[in-house]
Amino acid sequence: MSEIKDLRQEGVKTNIGGKEVNLYFDLNDLCDLEEEYGDATKALEAIRSIKGARHCLWIAMRKANEEITEKEVGALIPSSDFTPVTSNLAKALWGSLPEQKNEGTKENK
């Protein structure tokens, strides 16, 4: 079984729409990603596409504004900022995923 690290992490800071935003994924966000992609780790792959990145970014940002739409989130990101934002989004998602214990360790047998 996985040990889940503290998901109330600091997150990853990035500039979106001229404002510094702290990106992180809480347990509810991870559940939503799992529901959408079948596995939260597959969301990391989805971030490589423009549509997937916008969707994952919306999930991360809606905690600060529950009424923001996915298209409104997309409008905040000029194409020149897409690469740094998605890089920080991937770091935030990776940092939010539960850590896995090695199956072969003594304590797991």
N, C-alpha and C positions, 0 to 999 in steps of 0.2 A: 504494500500500500504506500502511497505517496505521503510525504510530509509536506504540508503546505506552509510556505514561509509567510510572513506577515504581509498581507496584500495592501495594507495601508501605507504603502511605500511613498517615498518622495516623488517618484515619477521622473519624467524626462522633460525638461523645459525646451520649448521651441517657440518661434515667432509665427503667429497666425493672425492675419488681418491687422498687422501692426501692433499686436499685443502679445506679451509673453504669456504662454499657456503651459500649464503643467499637465502633461499627458500621462495617464496611468489607467489601468484596468482593474476594477474591483471584481469581486466574485460574481456579482450580477452581470457585469460586462462579459466575463469569461463564459458564463452560462449562455448568454445571447450569441456569442461567437460560436460556441459549440453547437448551438441549435441551428445557426445559419450555415456553418461549414462542416458540421459533423465531428469536428475535433478542433479545439482552440489552436493547436499548432498549425493546422491547415490555413488558419487566418494569416499566419506569417507569409505563406505562399501567396495568398490573395492580395496582400499589400503590394505585391509587384505589379498588379494591374491598377489602372486608374480608378475603375469602378470599385474594386475591392479596397483600395486605399481610402477612398472617400467614405465607404461604408464603415470601415474600422475606425476612421477618424471621428465620424459622427458618433459612434458608440462611446468612444473615449471622451468626447466633448459634451455630450448631452447631460452629464452630471451637473455641469455648471449652468446649463440652460435647457431645461426639460422640453421646451417648446421649439427648439431649433430643429430645422429639417435637414435631411441629408443634402439637399440641393443648396441650402443656405451655407452649410459647412463647405461645400465645394466652391461656392462663390468667394469664400474668404481666402482661397489659396491661388495666387497667380501661378501660372505655369513655371515661372522662374524660381519659385519656392518649392515646387513639388518634390524635388529630390531630397533637400534637407529635411523637409517635413516628414516625408515617408520614411527616411532613415531614422529619425527620432521616434516615429510611431512604432517602427519595428523594434527598436530598443526598449520602448515602454512596454510593448506586448511581451517581448521575451523576458523582461524583468518581472513581469506580473505572473508568469506561468509557474505552477507548483514545481518545486524541485523533486526529482525522482531519486530514490535511493537505489544503489546498485543491488540487483537481485541476488548476486552471489556472495554478499557479505554475511558473516557469521550471525549478526543480529537479526537477519531476515530469515534464517533457516529454522 
